[in-house]
Amino acid sequence: MEQQLTEQENIRALEMLTHIEANPDITQVSLADELGVAVGTINWYLKRLISKGYVKVKRAQRKKLRYIITPEGIALRANLTVDYIKTSFDLYRRVRERSLRCLEQLKAAGYNEVYILGEGEIAEVIGLTCLEHNVALTQAETAPKISIDGLKLALILPEGVPNPTPSSFTQHGGENG
C-alpha cells in the first residue's frame, strides 16, 4: 500500500483486493476464512483500504455491504502484484544460486545424488535445480544432504569425506552436521 507497510501487509492487501474484486458482496467472515486470518484482522485491513480511498463501501441491503475497488485501488493492486512478482523472482534467483553452489561442491566431492532436508517451495526449487544438473534425489540416509534453514542452504557430506572446496555452505559430519 505505502512504503511503511511490511511485505506481509502488502501481500495481505493484495489478497484482499483480489478477493473483493472477484466477489464484491463477500462478507468479512468469508474473507477471513478464505485468507486464514481473524475477522478483526480483515476489519483492520478493510478500514485501512477504505480510509486510503482504495475501497468504497455501499450498503446493498439492510445488513449486507458491497465493497467496490476504486480506480486507485485497481492501481494499487497492479503495483502490489508487480512487487510480489519481483520479490518472488528475487527469492527464486537467490535459492537457485545457493543451490548451484551446493551442487558444485557435491559434484567436486564425487557425488551425483543428494537428500534434501526440508520441504516447501525452497525444497522444490532445489529439487528442480538438481534435476537440471543431473543430480538424483534420494531418500538414502547415508547420502550427502542439502539442509534448508530459512534461506540458508548447507551441504552436509557424509563423515570422512574431504571438503573439495572450503565454503561457508559446506558442513561435514553425520546426522548432527
C-alpha positions in Angstrom: 0.0 0.0 0.0 2.5 2.5 1.1 6.2 2.5 2.0 5.8 1.9 5.7 3.8 -1.3 5.3 5.6 -4.6 5.6 5.9 -7.1 2.9 3.3 -9.3 4.7 0.9 -6.4 4.9 1.3 -5.8 1.2 0.6 -9.4 0.4 -2.5 -9.3 2.7 -3.8 -6.2 1.0 -3.2 -7.8 -2.5 -5.1 -10.9 -1.4 -8.0 -8.8 -0.1 -8.2 -6.6 -3.2 -8.1 -9.7 -5.4 -10.9 -11.4 -3.4 -13.0 -8.3 -3.3 -12.7 -7.8 -7.0 -13.8 -11.4 -7.6 -16.8 -11.0 -5.2 -17.8 -7.5 -4.2 -20.5 -9.0 -1.9 -18.1 -11.0 0.1 -18.5 -10.8 3.9 -15.7 -10.1 6.3 -16.3 -13.6 7.8 -15.9 -15.3 4.4 -12.9 -13.2 3.6 -11.3 -14.1 6.9 -12.0 -17.8 6.2 -10.5 -17.7 2.7 -7.4 -15.9 3.9 -7.0 -17.9 7.1 -7.0 -14.9 9.4 -9.2 -13.5 12.1 -12.2 -11.3 11.3 -10.7 -8.5 13.3 -7.6 -8.6 11.0 -9.9 -8.3 7.9 -11.8 -5.4 9.6 -8.5 -3.6 10.3 -7.3 -4.0 6.7 -10.6 -3.0 5.2 -10.8 0.1 7.3 -7.3 1.0 6.2 -8.1 0.3 2.5 -11.3 2.4 2.8 -9.5 5.3 4.6 -6.8 5.4 1.9 -9.5 5.5 -0.8 -8.7 2.1 -2.3 -12.1 0.6 -1.5 -15.6 2.1 -1.1 -18.4 0.5 0.8 -22.1 0.6 -0.3 -25.0 -0.8 1.6 -26.6 -3.5 -0.6 -29.3 -4.5 1.8 -30.1 -3.7 5.4 -27.2 -5.8 6.9 -25.3 -6.5 3.6 -22.4 -4.5 2.4 -20.8 -4.3 -1.0 -17.1 -3.5 -1.4 -16.1 -1.6 -4.5 -12.5 -1.2 -5.6 -11.8 2.4 -6.7 -9.5 3.2 -9.6 -6.8 4.0 -7.0 -7.4 0.5 -5.6 -7.0 -1.1 -9.0 -3.7 0.8 -9.5 -2.6 -0.3 -6.0 -3.5 -3.9 -6.8 -1.4 -3.7 -10.0 1.6 -2.2 -8.2 1.4 -4.8 -5.4 1.2 -7.6 -8.0 4.3 -6.3 -9.7 6.1 -6.0 -6.4 5.0 -9.5 -5.4 6.3 -11.0 -8.7 9.6 -9.1 -8.3 10.1 -10.4 -4.8 9.2 -13.9 -5.8 11.7 -13.9 -8.7 14.4 -12.5 -6.4 13.8 -15.2 -3.9 13.9 -17.8 -6.7 17.2 -16.5 -8.0 18.8 -16.5 -4.6 17.7 -20.0 -3.8 18.9 -21.2 -7.3 22.3 -19.5 -6.8 22.8 -21.1 -3.4 21.6 -24.5 -4.8 24.1 -24.3 -7.6 26.9 -23.7 -5.2 26.0 -26.7 -3.1 25.7 -28.8 -6.2 29.2 -27.7 -7.4 30.6 -28.8 -4.1 28.6 -32.1 -4.2 30.0 -32.9 -7.7 33.5 -31.9 -6.7 33.3 -34.4 -3.8 32.4 -37.1 -6.4 28.6 -37.5 -5.7 25.7 -37.4 -8.1 22.8 -37.8 -5.7 21.6 -35.8 -2.7 18.9 -35.9 0.0 17.1 -32.7 0.6 16.4 -31.9 4.3 13.3 -29.7 4.2 10.0 -29.2 2.4 8.1 -26.4 0.7 8.9 -24.1 -2.1 12.6 -23.8 -1.4 13.0 -27.6 -1.4 11.1 -27.7 -4.7 13.5 -25.1 -6.3 16.5 -27.2 -5.0 14.9 -30.3 -6.4 14.4 -28.8 -9.8 17.9 -27.4 -9.8 19.2 -30.9 -9.0 17.3 -32.5 -11.9 18.5 -29.8 -14.3 22.1 -30.6 -13.3 21.7 -34.4 -13.4 21.9 -34.8 -9.6 19.5 -37.5 -8.5 17.3 -37.0 -5.5 17.4 -39.8 -2.9 15.9 -40.7 0.5 19.0 -42.6 1.5 20.1 -41.5 5.0 23.8 -42.1 4.0 23.7 -39.8 1.0 25.0 -36.2 1.1 22.3 -33.8 2.3 21.3 -30.2 1.5 19.9 -28.7 4.6 17.4 -25.9 4.4 17.3 -23.3 7.2 15.2 -20.4 6.1 17.0 -19.1 3.1 20.3 -20.7 4.2 21.4 -23.9 2.5 24.1 -26.2 3.8 25.7 -29.2 2.1 26.3 -31.9 4.6 28.8 -34.5 3.3 29.0 -38.0 4.8 31.6 -38.3 7.6 35.1 -38.8 6.5 34.7 -37.2 3.0 37.2 -34.4 2.4 35.8 -31.0 1.6 36.6 -30.3 -2.1 36.0 -26.5 -1.8 36.0 -24.9 1.6 33.0 -22.7 1.9 30.5 -21.5 4.5 27.9 -23.5 2.6 29.5 -26.9 3.3 29.3 -28.8 6.6 30.8 -32.2 7.4 29.5 -34.8 9.7 26.9 -37.4 10.1 23.3 -36.7 11.2 24.4 -34.0 13.6 26.3 -32.0 10.9 
